[in-house]
Structure formats: C-alpha cells, structure tokens
Amino acid sequence: MRPYPDEVRDDEGHHRGGDRLERVVSAFLEHERHARGLSEQTVRAYRADLEDLTAYAAGRQVVRVDDVSLEILRDWLWAANERGLARSTIARRSASARAFTRWASEAGVLPVDPGVRLRAPKGAAHLPRVVPQDQVRAMLDGLATLAAGDDPGALRDLAVVELLYAAGIRVSELVGLDLTDLDRERLTVRVLGKGGKERVVPFGVPARDALDDWLERGRPALAAGVAPSAGATSTRAPSTRPVPTGAGPALFLGDRGARLGTRSAYRIVARLLEALPGDGPSGPHTFRHTAATHLLDGGADLRAVQEMLGHASLGTTQIYTHVSSARLREVYRTAHPRA
C-alpha cells in the first residue's frame, strides 16, 4: 500500500485522528490511480461517488473521516434511492464506499471499517443484447461488399467489426492494439485488459482475411492521408484538408490518419447495430456479448470463454449461460407444439 500522505500524519509519523473526509478521499483516489493502476474511468467513477458521499455527510455535520459510520453510509444510499437513482447506480455507490472505507481502515485512518456491513439492492437482472447469427452474417456480408471497392474506411470498419466479434475483446482493448500485437500466422491477438492484465486471444480466418485487406490496402491509404469516401461507414465526412500522419504503431486508424479512438469505434458499431432489428444497446460491447453467447451455444467450455474474455471471476461469465438459456426457452415456446 502506498504510504498515507505526510500532511495527515503527526510529528511522530502516526496518522492524526479527525482527518477531513475530503482529504482522505483525495488520498484514496491517488492510491487507486498510482498504486493499483486503475483506469481513469474507474477513478472518475470513484471520485463522483465519494464526492457525493462527502457532500451528503457534510449536510449531516459529518466532516471528519472517523465520524463516518455505517448509519451515515446507509442513509446516503437510502437518499439516493429516494431520489430515484437506478439500482445499478446505488450498487456502484455502495461498492465505491466499501472500497474507500476498507482502504482507510487498512491505512490506519479508521479504527474499524464501517462499510464492511454495507449492502445495496442488487441491480436489475438485465440480460445483454445478443445479435442472432444470421443478422451478424448479413451485416458482415454488407460490410464486405462496401470494402470490395477498396475504400480505406470500409476496409477498416470491416476489420474492426470482424475482430470485435471474432475475439470478443473490449473496445478499449481494440483501439489500444498495435501492429506488433497481431499474430496473423497463429491467428491470435495480444490485448491489454483491465488492471493491466495481458492475454492472448484467438480469432478466425474471416477476421484474418479482413485484417489482411485492411493492412495491405486500407491502413496505408489512411496513414498517407487518403480520406474515406462518403459511401463508407466512416465516422467523419470526407475532408480536403491535409491529414496528419500520426499513425505510429496503431493497428487501427481513424479517418485523419491517427490512432482510432474509442468514440470513433463506438460510432462505427452503433451505426451498424441501430440498423438491425432488436432492442438494447448498440455499442461495441454488444459484439462481446454476442461472441460469448455464440461460443457457449456452440459448446465452448465456460472457463475457456472466461479466459478469452479476460473476466477475473467466473460469475461474470456465467451471465452468458443465462442468455443462452433464455434463448433456448424462447425457441421452445415458439417451436414446440406443447410449449
């Protein structure tokens, strides 16, 4: 654990009692960012939750960290529930508070951990959106038709979607890929997942073919400043302005020749998924859900899918067994004569 900041120690190096809550929260966030290496997105979520807790506690005349009690934490969550916040948001806030009080207790700032018995309502059991195989096939065939004209944007979009579906990787992992992460001979890609954990994920021949076309005909064009045509599923309209050559080692490039960003990748996927039948999210994570479910439907071992997705817990992967079961029940209801 990173040493607690000097400004909250006394002259003999011991933690001072009665440290202000906001100061201890700042120290916790620094620890999570630097010592644990959590992503900025996770740290931002912690900050938002704990700043809300600090404001609520101040309204109750609680400004010192050692005055934060289980009662305060429970009342804070109850107030969030009364404001109509989603159960998933309240569950996240509960997790943020528990992480904070656990760290403060281990650091010696709190004599006991008041959050150890904090509970929040379980989030609603929403099953992830899964695109049927025939729709995935039709969408990829449509992208392949666009890419046949050698438009660099269309070649990229096809390779992006093929890899997202084939490997089931996160969009942050996709846009972080470098050329050296791709092994076209072994049909594997090395990705850096959550918590800085690295894993090697396989992909199939169709994804390899799309990647080969992108690397041979699409990427060099975007790196050289050739803008995609208006007919591609591009994230930006064609421009006549000079395009910077900031490609570097990035596997995927945006329309201006630099590394493809998360938002641009999201727009590529959203435009495609919104045109398909079905409800639910239309972001890149849908392909991750779809890949996992199709693997399990095809007989893949649950632990193998867990390793492929990079889940720390098998319980996280098990949601896809529920998806498969739900689909099986739906097929049964619509197909069996005595359903």
FENBELVEN-V781658 format. One record per run of one state. SS is the DSSP state (a for helix, b for strand, c for the rest). FROM is the first residue (numbers start at 0). TO is the last residue. If there is no record, write none. Layout:
<<SS;FROM;TO> <SS;FROM;TO>>
This chain:
<<c;0;4> <a;5;7> <b;8;8> <c;9;13> <b;14;14> <c;15;18> <b;19;19> <a;20;34> <c;35;38> <a;39;58> <c;59;62> <b;63;63> <a;64;66> <c;67;68> <a;69;81> <c;82;85> <a;86;105> <c;106;131> <a;132;146> <c;147;150> <a;151;166> <c;167;169> <a;170;174> <c;175;176> <b;177;177> <a;178;180> <b;181;182> <c;183;186> <b;187;191> <c;192;192> <a;193;195> <c;196;196> <b;197;201> <c;202;203> <a;204;222> <c;223;248> <b;249;249> <c;250;251> <b;252;252> <c;253;257> <b;258;258> <c;259;260> <a;261;272> <c;273;283> <a;284;296> <c;297;300> <a;301;308> <c;309;312> <a;313;316> <c;317;317> <a;318;334> <c;335;338>>
